[in-house]
Amino acid sequence: EGARAAGMDATDTADQLQRSGYCVWSMGSQAQIELSACAGADGHWRLADVGDFGRVCGSAVVSAGNSGGSAVAPAEDKPTMAC
């Protein structure tokens, strides 16, 4: 059922998430997988590819940063894996 139960490591899990349609932003330290997310004007967070932030969350989006806080995603930020 879960990735660990299936014997998958973080890289295998990230690959499976990508194949399932989730945008993996990067692989963090300590086997963390960082997903691309944005928040709309309603304050609800949604998983989305960075290129789809405007469509999914509206024009004034906030994106999740590496620290778990919030920050506006600079245009030059690029995911480490193809989305």
All heavy atoms as a GROMACS GRO file, in nm:
protein
  574
    1GLU      N    1   0.082  -0.118   0.000
    1GLU     CA    2   0.000   0.000   0.000
    1GLU      C    3   0.087   0.125   0.000
    1GLU      O    4   0.078   0.206  -0.088
    1GLU     CB    5  -0.094   0.000   0.119
    1GLU     CG    6  -0.178   0.125   0.123
    1GLU     CD    7  -0.288   0.116   0.226
    1GLU    OE1    8  -0.354   0.013   0.233
    1GLU    OE2    9  -0.303   0.213   0.299
    2GLY      N   10   0.171   0.142   0.096
    2GLY     CA   11   0.256   0.260   0.103
    2GLY      C   12   0.389   0.236   0.035
    2GLY      O   13   0.428   0.122   0.005
    3ALA      N   14   0.460   0.345   0.010
    3ALA     CA   15   0.590   0.336  -0.056
    3ALA      C   16   0.689   0.256   0.027
    3ALA      O   17   0.764   0.174  -0.027
    3ALA     CB   18   0.643   0.477  -0.083
    4ARG      N   19   0.690   0.280   0.158
    4ARG     CA   20   0.784   0.204   0.243
    4ARG      C   21   0.750   0.056   0.243
    4ARG      O   22   0.839  -0.028   0.236
    4ARG     CB   23   0.781   0.258   0.385
    4ARG     CG   24   0.853   0.389   0.399
    4ARG     CD   25   0.863   0.432   0.541
    4ARG     NE   26   0.925   0.563   0.549
    4ARG     CZ   27   0.936   0.632   0.657
    4ARG    NH1   28   0.888   0.586   0.772
    4ARG    NH2   29   0.994   0.750   0.656
    5ALA      N   30   0.622   0.024   0.253
    5ALA     CA   31   0.581  -0.116   0.254
    5ALA      C   32   0.619  -0.185   0.123
    5ALA      O   33   0.646  -0.304   0.120
    5ALA     CB   34   0.431  -0.128   0.279
    6ALA      N   35   0.623  -0.107   0.014
    6ALA     CA   36   0.660  -0.162  -0.116
    6ALA      C   37   0.811  -0.165  -0.136
    6ALA      O   38   0.859  -0.205  -0.242
    6ALA     CB   39   0.595  -0.079  -0.227
    7GLY      N   40   0.887  -0.119  -0.034
    7GLY     CA   41   1.032  -0.121  -0.043
    7GLY      C   42   1.090  -0.010  -0.129
    7GLY      O   43   1.203  -0.020  -0.175
    8MET      N   44   1.013   0.096  -0.150
    8MET     CA   45   1.059   0.207  -0.233
    8MET      C   46   1.139   0.307  -0.149
    8MET      O   47   1.102   0.336  -0.037
    8MET     CB   48   0.938   0.277  -0.297
    8MET     CG   49   0.859   0.189  -0.390
    8MET     SD   50   0.700   0.262  -0.439
    8MET     CE   51   0.753   0.399  -0.536
    9ASP      N   52   1.248   0.360  -0.207
    9ASP     CA   53   1.322   0.467  -0.141
    9ASP      C   54   1.262   0.601  -0.186
    9ASP      O   55   1.166   0.606  -0.263
    9ASP     CB   56   1.471   0.458  -0.167
    9ASP     CG   57   1.509   0.478  -0.314
    9ASP    OD1   58   1.424   0.518  -0.396
    9ASP    OD2   59   1.626   0.454  -0.347
   10ALA      N   60   1.318   0.712  -0.139
   10ALA     CA   61   1.262   0.844  -0.171
   10ALA      C   62   1.265   0.872  -0.321
   10ALA      O   63   1.170   0.929  -0.376
   10ALA     CB   64   1.338   0.952  -0.094
   11THR      N   65   1.372   0.832  -0.388
   11THR     CA   66   1.381   0.855  -0.532
   11THR      C   67   1.275   0.778  -0.608
   11THR      O   68   1.208   0.831  -0.697
   11THR     CB   69   1.522   0.820  -0.584
   11THR    OG1   70   1.618   0.899  -0.512
   11THR    CG2   71   1.534   0.844  -0.732
   12ASP      N   72   1.257   0.650  -0.573
   12ASP     CA   73   1.153   0.569  -0.636
   12ASP      C   74   1.014   0.629  -0.610
   12ASP      O   75   0.929   0.631  -0.699
   12ASP     CB   76   1.155   0.426  -0.581
   12ASP     CG   77   1.280   0.349  -0.619
   12ASP    OD1   78   1.342   0.382  -0.723
   12ASP    OD2   79   1.317   0.257  -0.544
   13THR      N   80   0.993   0.677  -0.487
   13THR     CA   81   0.864   0.737  -0.451
   13THR      C   82   0.840   0.864  -0.532
   13THR      O   83   0.730   0.886  -0.584
   13THR     CB   84   0.859   0.766  -0.300
   13THR    OG1   85   0.882   0.644  -0.229
   13THR    CG2   86   0.724   0.823  -0.260
   14ALA      N   87   0.943   0.949  -0.544
   14ALA     CA   88   0.930   1.072  -0.623
   14ALA      C   89   0.899   1.039  -0.769
   14ALA      O   90   0.815   1.104  -0.832
   14ALA     CB   91   1.056   1.155  -0.612
   15ASP      N   92   0.967   0.938  -0.824
   15ASP     CA   93   0.940   0.896  -0.961
   15ASP      C   94   0.796   0.850  -0.977
   15ASP      O   95   0.729   0.885  -1.075
   15ASP     CB   96   1.035   0.784  -1.004
   15ASP     CG   97   1.178   0.831  -1.024
   15ASP    OD1   98   1.201   0.953  -1.038
   15ASP    OD2   99   1.268   0.743  -1.025
   16GLN      N  100   0.745   0.775  -0.880
   16GLN     CA  101   0.607   0.727  -0.886
   16GLN      C  102   0.509   0.844  -0.875
   16GLN      O  103   0.407   0.846  -0.945
   16GLN     CB  104   0.580   0.625  -0.776
   16GLN     CG  105   0.440   0.566  -0.780
   16GLN     CD  106   0.410   0.494  -0.910
   16GLN    OE1  107   0.491   0.417  -0.960
   16GLN    NE2  108   0.294   0.521  -0.968
   17LEU      N  109   0.539   0.941  -0.790
   17LEU     CA  110   0.453   1.060  -0.780
   17LEU      C  111   0.449   1.134  -0.913
   17LEU      O  112   0.341   1.176  -0.958
   17LEU     CB  113   0.504   1.153  -0.669
   17LEU     CG  114   0.476   1.107  -0.527
   17LEU    CD1  115   0.559   1.188  -0.427
   17LEU    CD2  116   0.328   1.117  -0.494
   18GLN      N  117   0.564   1.150  -0.979
   18GLN     CA  118   0.569   1.215  -1.110
   18GLN      C  119   0.482   1.139  -1.211
   18GLN      O  120   0.404   1.200  -1.284
   18GLN     CB  121   0.713   1.221  -1.162
   18GLN     CG  122   0.801   1.323  -1.096
   18GLN     CD  123   0.775   1.464  -1.144
   18GLN    OE1  124   0.764   1.552  -1.061
   18GLN    NE2  125   0.764   1.489  -1.270
   19ARG      N  126   0.496   1.006  -1.213
   19ARG     CA  127   0.416   0.925  -1.305
   19ARG      C  128   0.267   0.935  -1.275
   19ARG      O  129   0.184   0.919  -1.364
   19ARG     CB  130   0.461   0.779  -1.301
   19ARG     CG  131   0.594   0.754  -1.370
   19ARG     CD  132   0.622   0.605  -1.387
   19ARG     NE  133   0.636   0.535  -1.260
   19ARG     CZ  134   0.749   0.526  -1.190
   19ARG    NH1  135   0.859   0.585  -1.233
   19ARG    NH2  136   0.753   0.459  -1.077
   20SER      N  137   0.233   0.964  -1.150
   20SER     CA  138   0.093   0.976  -1.109
   20SER      C  139   0.037   1.116  -1.131
   20SER      O  140  -0.077   1.144  -1.096
   20SER     CB  141   0.078   0.937  -0.962
   20SER     OG  142   0.115   0.803  -0.942
   21GLY      N  143   0.120   1.207  -1.185
   21GLY     CA  144   0.072   1.340  -1.219
   21GLY      C  145   0.102   1.450  -1.121
   21GLY      O  146   0.058   1.564  -1.139
   22TYR      N  147   0.178   1.420  -1.015
   22TYR     CA  148   0.217   1.524  -0.919
   22TYR      C  149   0.349   1.586  -0.963
   22TYR      O  150   0.438   1.516  -1.011
   22TYR     CB  151   0.233   1.464  -0.779
   22TYR     CG  152   0.103   1.414  -0.722
   22TYR    CD1  153   0.069   1.280  -0.732
   22TYR    CD2  154   0.016   1.501  -0.660
   22TYR    CE1  155  -0.050   1.233  -0.681
   22TYR    CE2  156  -0.104   1.456  -0.608
   22TYR     CZ  157  -0.137   1.321  -0.619
   22TYR     OH  158  -0.256   1.276  -0.568
   23CYS      N  159   0.362   1.717  -0.944
   23CYS     CA  160   0.487   1.785  -0.979
   23CYS      C  161   0.580   1.781  -0.859
   23CYS      O  162   0.557   1.850  -0.759
   23CYS     CB  163   0.460   1.929  -1.022
   23CYS     SG  164   0.611   2.014  -1.070
   24VAL      N  165   0.685   1.702  -0.868
   24VAL     CA  166   0.786   1.697  -0.762
   24VAL      C  167   0.881   1.813  -0.786
   24VAL      O  168   0.950   1.819  -0.888
   24VAL     CB  169   0.861   1.562  -0.761
   24VAL    CG1  170   0.975   1.565  -0.660
   24VAL    CG2  171   0.764   1.449  -0.730
   25TRP      N  172   0.883   1.910  -0.693
   25TRP     CA  173   0.966   2.028  -0.707
   25TRP      C  174   1.113   1.993  -0.687
   25TRP      O  175   1.198   2.031  -0.764
   25TRP     CB  176   0.921   2.134  -0.606
   25TRP     CG  177   1.001   2.260  -0.615
   25TRP    CD1  178   1.101   2.297  -0.531
   25TRP    CD2  179   0.991   2.361  -0.714
   25TRP    NE1  180   1.153   2.418  -0.572
   25TRP    CE2  181   1.087   2.458  -0.684
   25TRP    CE3  182   0.909   2.379  -0.825
   25TRP    CZ2  183   1.104   2.572  -0.761
   25TRP    CZ3  184   0.926   2.492  -0.901
   25TRP    CH2  185   1.022   2.588  -0.869
   26SER      N  186   1.141   1.919  -0.579
   26SER     CA  187   1.279   1.879  -0.553
   26SER      C  188   1.283   1.768  -0.449
   26SER      O  189   1.184   1.738  -0.385
   26SER     CB  190   1.364   1.998  -0.507
   26SER     OG  191   1.325   2.038  -0.377
   27MET      N  192   1.401   1.714  -0.434
   27MET     CA  193   1.428   1.615  -0.330
   27MET      C  194   1.501   1.690  -0.219
   27MET      O  195   1.610   1.742  -0.240
   27MET     CB  196   1.515   1.502  -0.383
   27MET     CG  197   1.453   1.422  -0.495
   27MET     SD  198   1.310   1.327  -0.442
   27MET     CE  199   1.387   1.216  -0.326
   28GLY      N  200   1.439   1.699  -0.103
   28GLY     CA  201   1.500   1.770   0.009
   28GLY      C  202   1.596   1.681   0.085
   28GLY      O  203   1.620   1.565   0.049
   29SER      N  204   1.649   1.736   0.190
   29SER     CA  205   1.739   1.659   0.274
   29SER      C  206   1.660   1.556   0.354
   29SER      O  207   1.538   1.566   0.367
   29SER     CB  208   1.815   1.752   0.369
   29SER     OG  209   1.724   1.819   0.453
   30GLN      N  210   1.725   1.457   0.404
   30GLN     CA  211   1.666   1.354   0.489
   30GLN      C  212   1.547   1.285   0.422
   30GLN      O  213   1.442   1.264   0.482
   30GLN     CB  214   1.626   1.413   0.623
   30GLN     CG  215   1.744   1.473   0.696
   30GLN     CD  216   1.705   1.536   0.828
   30GLN    OE1  217   1.597   1.516   0.879
   30GLN    NE2  218   1.796   1.612   0.884
   31ALA      N  219   1.562   1.252   0.294
   31ALA     CA  220   1.463   1.176   0.216
   31ALA      C  221   1.327   1.246   0.211
   31ALA      O  222   1.223   1.182   0.212
   31ALA     CB  223   1.449   1.034   0.270
   32GLN      N  224   1.329   1.379   0.202
   32GLN     CA  225   1.205   1.455   0.188
   32GLN      C  226   1.176   1.479   0.041
   32GLN      O  227   1.266   1.506  -0.038
   32GLN     CB  228   1.215   1.590   0.258
   32GLN     CG  229   1.233   1.579   0.408
   32GLN     CD  230   1.261   1.713   0.472
   32GLN    OE1  231   1.299   1.809   0.405
   32GLN    NE2  232   1.243   1.720   0.601
   33ILE      N  233   1.048   1.471   0.006
   33ILE     CA  234   1.004   1.499  -0.130
   33ILE      C  235   0.923   1.628  -0.124
   33ILE      O  236   0.826   1.637  -0.048
   33ILE     CB  237   0.919   1.384  -0.187
   33ILE    CG1  238   1.003   1.256  -0.192
   33ILE    CG2  239   0.865   1.420  -0.325
   33ILE    CD1  240   0.923   1.132  -0.225
   34GLU      N  241   0.964   1.727  -0.202
   34GLU     CA  242   0.896   1.856  -0.201
   34GLU      C  243   0.808   1.867  -0.325
   34GLU      O  244   0.856   1.855  -0.437
   34GLU     CB  245   0.999   1.969  -0.196
   34GLU     CG  246   1.084   1.962  -0.069
   34GLU     CD  247   1.199   2.059  -0.068
   34GLU    OE1  248   1.219   2.133  -0.167
   34GLU    OE2  249   1.271   2.061   0.034
   35LEU      N  250   0.679   1.889  -0.303
   35LEU     CA  251   0.584   1.901  -0.412
   35LEU      C  252   0.557   2.048  -0.442
   35LEU      O  253   0.564   2.133  -0.354
   35LEU     CB  254   0.453   1.830  -0.377
   35LEU     CG  255   0.464   1.682  -0.345
   35LEU    CD1  256   0.327   1.626  -0.304
   35LEU    CD2  257   0.518   1.605  -0.464
   36SER      N  258   0.523   2.076  -0.565
   36SER     CA  259   0.490   2.211  -0.608
   36SER      C  260   0.346   2.242  -0.567
   36SER      O  261   0.254   2.166  -0.599
   36SER     CB  262   0.506   2.218  -0.761
   36SER     OG  263   0.463   2.340  -0.810
   37ALA      N  264   0.327   2.353  -0.494
   37ALA     CA  265   0.194   2.390  -0.446
   37ALA      C  266   0.176   2.541  -0.450
   37ALA      O  267   0.272   2.616  -0.440
   37ALA     CB  268   0.174   2.340  -0.303
   38CYS      N  269   0.051   2.584  -0.463
   38CYS     CA  270   0.019   2.726  -0.460
   38CYS      C  271  -0.110   2.746  -0.380
   38CYS      O  272  -0.188   2.652  -0.361
   38CYS     CB  273   0.002   2.783  -0.600
   38CYS     SG  274  -0.128   2.707  -0.700
   39ALA      N  275  -0.127   2.867  -0.330
   39ALA     CA  276  -0.249   2.902  -0.256
   39ALA      C  277  -0.320   3.013  -0.330
   39ALA      O  278  -0.258   3.109  -0.374
   39ALA     CB  279  -0.215   2.946  -0.114
   40GLY      N  280  -0.450   2.999  -0.343
   40GLY     CA  281  -0.529   3.101  -0.409
   40GLY      C  282  -0.575   3.207  -0.310
   40GLY      O  283  -0.540   3.204  -0.191
   41ALA      N  284  -0.654   3.300  -0.358
   41ALA     CA  285  -0.705   3.408  -0.275
   41ALA      C  286  -0.791   3.356  -0.160
   41ALA      O  287  -0.802   3.421  -0.057
   41ALA     CB  288  -0.787   3.505  -0.361
   42ASP      N  289  -0.845   3.235  -0.177
   42ASP     CA  290  -0.928   3.176  -0.071
   42ASP      C  291  -0.844   3.115   0.041
   42ASP      O  292  -0.898   3.068   0.141
   42ASP     CB  293  -1.023   3.071  -0.129
   42ASP     CG  294  -0.951   2.955  -0.197
   42ASP    OD1  295  -0.825   2.951  -0.196
   42ASP    OD2  296  -1.020   2.869  -0.252
   43GLY      N  297  -0.711   3.113   0.024
   43GLY     CA  298  -0.622   3.059   0.126
   43GLY      C  299  -0.605   2.909   0.121
   43GLY      O  300  -0.528   2.853   0.199
   44HIS      N  301  -0.671   2.841   0.029
   44HIS     CA  302  -0.658   2.696   0.017
   44HIS      C  303  -0.537   2.661  -0.069
   44HIS      O  304  -0.518   2.717  -0.177
   44HIS     CB  305  -0.785   2.634  -0.044
   44HIS     CG  306  -0.900   2.638   0.049
   44HIS    ND1  307  -1.000   2.732   0.038
   44HIS    CD2  308  -0.930   2.560   0.156
   44HIS    CE1  309  -1.089   2.712   0.134
   44HIS    NE2  310  -1.049   2.609   0.207
   45TRP      N  311  -0.455   2.567  -0.019
   45TRP     CA  312  -0.337   2.520  -0.092
   45TRP      C  313  -0.378   2.412  -0.191
   45TRP      O  314  -0.462   2.327  -0.160
   45TRP     CB  315  -0.233   2.464   0.005
   45TRP     CG  316  -0.167   2.573   0.084
   45TRP    CD1  317  -0.207   2.622   0.205
   45TRP    CD2  318  -0.053   2.648   0.045
   45TRP    NE1  319  -0.122   2.723   0.245
   45TRP    CE2  320  -0.027   2.740   0.149
   45TRP    CE3  321   0.032   2.646  -0.065
   45TRP    CZ2  322   0.080   2.830   0.145
   45TRP    CZ3  323   0.138   2.735  -0.069
   45TRP    CH2  324   0.161   2.825   0.035
   46ARG      N  325  -0.318   2.416  -0.310
   46ARG     CA  326  -0.345   2.317  -0.414
   46ARG      C  327  -0.213   2.271  -0.475
   46ARG      O  328  -0.125   2.353  -0.500
   46ARG     CB  329  -0.432   2.380  -0.522
   46ARG     CG  330  -0.572   2.415  -0.472
   46ARG     CD  331  -0.649   2.497  -0.576
   46ARG     NE  332  -0.779   2.535  -0.526
   46ARG     CZ  333  -0.802   2.644  -0.452
   46ARG    NH1  334  -0.704   2.725  -0.420
   46ARG    NH2  335  -0.924   2.672  -0.410
   47LEU      N  336  -0.203   2.142  -0.499
   47LEU     CA  337  -0.085   2.089  -0.568
   47LEU      C  338  -0.100   2.120  -0.716
   47LEU      O  339  -0.205   2.095  -0.775
   47LEU     CB  340  -0.074   1.938  -0.546
   47LEU     CG  341  -0.052   1.894  -0.402
   47LEU    CD1  342  -0.049   1.741  -0.394
   47LEU    CD2  343   0.077   1.953  -0.345
   48ALA      N  344   0.005   2.178  -0.774
   48ALA     CA  345   0.001   2.213  -0.916
   48ALA      C  346   0.142   2.232  -0.968
   48ALA      O  347   0.233   2.267  -0.893
   48ALA     CB  348  -0.079   2.343  -0.936
   49ASP      N  349   0.158   2.212  -1.098
   49ASP     CA  350   0.282   2.244  -1.166
   49ASP      C  351   0.298   2.396  -1.163
   49ASP      O  352   0.200   2.470  -1.171
   49ASP     CB  353   0.274   2.193  -1.310
   49ASP     CG  354   0.398   2.225  -1.388
   49ASP    OD1  355   0.495   2.148  -1.383
   49ASP    OD2  356   0.397   2.330  -1.456
   50VAL      N  357   0.420   2.444  -1.149
   50VAL     CA  358   0.446   2.588  -1.142
   50VAL      C  359   0.386   2.660  -1.263
   50VAL      O  360   0.328   2.768  -1.249
   50VAL     CB  361   0.597   2.616  -1.132
   50VAL    CG1  362   0.626   2.764  -1.140
   50VAL    CG2  363   0.653   2.559  -1.004
   51GLY      N  364   0.393   2.600  -1.379
   51GLY     CA  365   0.337   2.661  -1.499
   51GLY      C  366   0.186   2.674  -1.497
   51GLY      O  367   0.129   2.751  -1.573
   52ASP      N  368   0.121   2.601  -1.408
   52ASP     CA  369  -0.025   2.606  -1.396
   52ASP      C  370  -0.074   2.688  -1.278
   52ASP      O  371  -0.194   2.693  -1.251
   52ASP     CB  372  -0.081   2.463  -1.383
   52ASP     CG  373  -0.063   2.382  -1.509
   52ASP    OD1  374  -0.058   2.442  -1.618
   52ASP    OD2  375  -0.054   2.258  -1.499
   53PHE      N  376   0.017   2.752  -1.203
   53PHE     CA  377  -0.024   2.827  -1.084
   53PHE      C  378  -0.133   2.929  -1.115
   53PHE      O  379  -0.230   2.941  -1.042
   53PHE     CB  380   0.096   2.899  -1.021
   53PHE     CG  381   0.180   2.813  -0.931
   53PHE    CD1  382   0.161   2.676  -0.920
   53PHE    CD2  383   0.283   2.870  -0.858
   53PHE    CE1  384   0.241   2.598  -0.838
   53PHE    CE2  385   0.363   2.794  -0.774
   53PHE     CZ  386   0.342   2.658  -0.764
   54GLY      N  387  -0.118   3.007  -1.222
   54GLY     CA  388  -0.217   3.109  -1.256
   54GLY      C  389  -0.354   3.049  -1.280
   54GLY      O  390  -0.455   3.102  -1.234
   55ARG      N  391  -0.359   2.937  -1.350
   55ARG     CA  392  -0.486   2.872  -1.381
   55ARG      C  393  -0.547   2.808  -1.257
   55ARG      O  394  -0.667   2.819  -1.232
   55ARG     CB  395  -0.466   2.765  -1.489
   55ARG     CG  396  -0.593   2.690  -1.526
   55ARG     CD  397  -0.567   2.583  -1.633
   55ARG     NE  398  -0.469   2.484  -1.592
   55ARG     CZ  399  -0.495   2.381  -1.511
   55ARG    NH1  400  -0.614   2.365  -1.459
   55ARG    NH2  401  -0.399   2.295  -1.481
   56VAL      N  402  -0.464   2.743  -1.175
   56VAL     CA  403  -0.514   2.668  -1.060
   56VAL      C  404  -0.544   2.758  -0.940
   56VAL      O  405  -0.643   2.738  -0.871
   56VAL     CB  406  -0.412   2.558  -1.020
   56VAL    CG1  407  -0.452   2.488  -0.893
   56VAL    CG2  408  -0.397   2.457  -1.134
   57CYS      N  409  -0.458   2.857  -0.917
   57CYS     CA  410  -0.470   2.938  -0.795
   57CYS      C  411  -0.500   3.084  -0.819
   57CYS      O  412  -0.515   3.160  -0.723
   57CYS     CB  413  -0.341   2.926  -0.714
   57CYS     SG  414  -0.314   2.759  -0.652
   58GLY      N  415  -0.508   3.127  -0.943
   58GLY     CA  416  -0.533   3.268  -0.972
   58GLY      C  417  -0.404   3.342  -0.997
   58GLY      O  418  -0.295   3.287  -0.984
   59SER      N  419  -0.415   3.469  -1.030
   59SER     CA  420  -0.296   3.545  -1.070
   59SER      C  421  -0.208   3.585  -0.953
   59SER      O  422  -0.088   3.604  -0.969
   59SER     CB  423  -0.338   3.669  -1.148
   59SER     OG  424  -0.421   3.751  -1.068
   60ALA      N  425  -0.262   3.602  -0.835
   60ALA     CA  426  -0.182   3.641  -0.718
   60ALA      C  427  -0.160   3.519  -0.631
   60ALA      O  428  -0.230   3.496  -0.533
   60ALA     CB  429  -0.250   3.750  -0.638
   61VAL      N  430  -0.064   3.434  -0.669
   61VAL     CA  431  -0.045   3.308  -0.599
   61VAL      C  432   0.069   3.317  -0.500
   61VAL      O  433   0.159   3.399  -0.513
   61VAL     CB  434  -0.017   3.191  -0.696
   61VAL    CG1  435  -0.134   3.169  -0.788
   61VAL    CG2  436   0.110   3.213  -0.774
   62VAL      N  437   0.064   3.232  -0.401
   62VAL     CA  438   0.170   3.214  -0.303
   62VAL      C  439   0.215   3.070  -0.317
   62VAL      O  440   0.133   2.980  -0.331
   62VAL     CB  441   0.118   3.240  -0.160
   62VAL    CG1  442   0.224   3.207  -0.057
   62VAL    CG2  443   0.073   3.384  -0.147
   63SER      N  444   0.346   3.046  -0.317
   63SER     CA  445   0.397   2.910  -0.333
   63SER      C  446   0.470   2.866  -0.208
   63SER      O  447   0.524   2.947  -0.135
   63SER     CB  448   0.491   2.902  -0.454
   63SER     OG  449   0.607   2.977  -0.429
   64ALA      N  450   0.472   2.736  -0.185
   64ALA     CA  451   0.542   2.680  -0.069
   64ALA      C  452   0.692   2.683  -0.094
   64ALA      O  453   0.738   2.642  -0.199
   64ALA     CB  454   0.496   2.537  -0.044
   65GLY      N  455   0.766   2.732   0.002
   65GLY     CA  456   0.911   2.735  -0.008
   65GLY      C  457   0.970   2.614   0.063
   65GLY      O  458   0.900   2.534   0.122
   66ASN      N  459   1.100   2.601   0.058
   66ASN     CA  460   1.167   2.487   0.120
   66ASN      C  461   1.148   2.482   0.270
   66ASN      O  462   1.153   2.375   0.329
   66ASN     CB  463   1.317   2.491   0.088
   66ASN     CG  464   1.344   2.462  -0.057
   66ASN    OD1  465   1.257   2.412  -0.128
   66ASN    ND2  466   1.463   2.494  -0.102
   67SER      N  467   1.129   2.595   0.335
   67SER     CA  468   1.118   2.598   0.481
   67SER      C  469   0.979   2.562   0.530
   67SER      O  470   0.956   2.555   0.650
   67SER     CB  471   1.156   2.737   0.532
   67SER     OG  472   1.060   2.831   0.487
   68GLY      N  473   0.885   2.542   0.439
   68GLY     CA  474   0.749   2.513   0.479
   68GLY      C  475   0.668   2.640   0.501
   68GLY      O  476   0.549   2.635   0.522
   69GLY      N  477   0.734   2.756   0.492
   69GLY     CA  478   0.664   2.882   0.503
   69GLY      C  479   0.607   2.919   0.368
   69GLY      O  480   0.597   2.837   0.279
   70SER      N  481   0.571   3.045   0.352
   70SER     CA  482   0.519   3.084   0.223
   70SER      C  483   0.599   3.199   0.167
   70SER      O  484   0.652   3.282   0.240
   70SER     CB  485   0.371   3.123   0.234
   70SER     OG  486   0.356   3.231   0.323
   71ALA      N  487   0.611   3.201   0.038
   71ALA     CA  488   0.683   3.307  -0.031
   71ALA      C  489   0.636   3.310  -0.175
   71ALA      O  490   0.587   3.210  -0.227
   71ALA     CB  491   0.833   3.279  -0.028
   72VAL      N  492   0.649   3.423  -0.239
   72VAL     CA  493   0.615   3.431  -0.381
   72VAL      C  494   0.725   3.362  -0.458
   72VAL      O  495   0.844   3.386  -0.435
   72VAL     CB  496   0.602   3.578  -0.424
   72VAL    CG1  497   0.577   3.587  -0.574
   72VAL    CG2  498   0.490   3.645  -0.347
   73ALA      N  499   0.689   3.275  -0.549
   73ALA     CA  500   0.788   3.199  -0.626
   73ALA      C  501   0.848   3.288  -0.734
   73ALA      O  502   0.776   3.336  -0.820
   73ALA     CB  503   0.723   3.077  -0.690
   74PRO      N  504   0.979   3.313  -0.730
   74PRO     CA  505   1.042   3.391  -0.836
   74PRO      C  506   1.031   3.318  -0.969
   74PRO      O  507   1.031   3.194  -0.974
   74PRO     CB  508   1.189   3.399  -0.793
   74PRO     CG  509   1.190   3.364  -0.648
   74PRO     CD  510   1.073   3.274  -0.627
   75ALA      N  511   1.021   3.393  -1.077
   75ALA     CA  512   1.004   3.334  -1.209
   75ALA      C  513   1.120   3.242  -1.246
   75ALA      O  514   1.102   3.147  -1.321
   75ALA     CB  515   0.988   3.444  -1.313
   76GLU      N  516   1.240   3.270  -1.193
   76GLU     CA  517   1.356   3.187  -1.230
   76GLU      C  518   1.362   3.055  -1.154
   76GLU      O  519   1.444   2.970  -1.186
   76GLU     CB  520   1.486   3.265  -1.213
   76GLU     CG  521   1.522   3.301  -1.070
   76GLU     CD  522   1.463   3.433  -1.024
   76GLU    OE1  523   1.384   3.494  -1.096
   76GLU    OE2  524   1.496   3.473  -0.912
   77ASP      N  525   1.278   3.036  -1.052
   77ASP     CA  526   1.277   2.909  -0.979
   77ASP      C  527   1.231   2.800  -1.075
   77ASP      O  528   1.132   2.814  -1.145
   77ASP     CB  529   1.183   2.913  -0.859
   77ASP     CG  530   1.245   2.981  -0.740
   77ASP    OD1  531   1.364   3.017  -0.747
   77ASP    OD2  532   1.175   2.998  -0.641
   78LYS      N  533   1.301   2.692  -1.077
   78LYS     CA  534   1.268   2.579  -1.163
   78LYS      C  535   1.267   2.451  -1.079
   78LYS      O  536   1.351   2.433  -0.992
   78LYS     CB  537   1.373   2.564  -1.273
   78LYS     CG  538   1.387   2.684  -1.364
   78LYS     CD  539   1.291   2.676  -1.478
   78LYS     CE  540   1.320   2.779  -1.583
   78LYS     NZ  541   1.256   2.906  -1.564
   79PRO      N  542   1.173   2.361  -1.106
   79PRO     CA  543   1.176   2.234  -1.035
   79PRO      C  544   1.299   2.155  -1.076
   79PRO      O  545   1.352   2.170  -1.184
   79PRO     CB  546   1.048   2.164  -1.082
   79PRO     CG  547   1.006   2.235  -1.205
   79PRO     CD  548   1.066   2.373  -1.201
   80THR      N  549   1.346   2.068  -0.986
   80THR     CA  550   1.464   1.987  -1.017
   80THR      C  551   1.426   1.865  -1.099
   80THR      O  552   1.513   1.801  -1.155
   80THR     CB  553   1.536   1.943  -0.888
   80THR    OG1  554   1.444   1.870  -0.808
   80THR    CG2  555   1.589   2.061  -0.812
   81MET      N  556   1.298   1.834  -1.104
   81MET     CA  557   1.251   1.723  -1.187
   81MET      C  558   1.151   1.779  -1.286
   81MET      O  559   1.082   1.876  -1.259
   81MET     CB  560   1.184   1.615  -1.100
   81MET     CG  561   1.276   1.558  -0.994
   81MET     SD  562   1.194   1.434  -0.894
   81MET     CE  563   1.204   1.294  -1.004
   82ALA      N  564   1.143   1.720  -1.404
   82ALA     CA  565   1.047   1.768  -1.504
   82ALA      C  566   0.905   1.741  -1.457
   82ALA      O  567   0.876   1.636  -1.403
   82ALA     CB  568   1.072   1.696  -1.636
   83CYS      N  569   0.819   1.839  -1.474
   83CYS     CA  570   0.678   1.824  -1.434
   83CYS      C  571   0.591   1.804  -1.554
   83CYS      O  572   0.622   1.838  -1.662
   83CYS     CB  573   0.634   1.948  -1.357
   83CYS     SG  574   0.721   1.968  -1.201
   0.00000   0.00000   0.00000
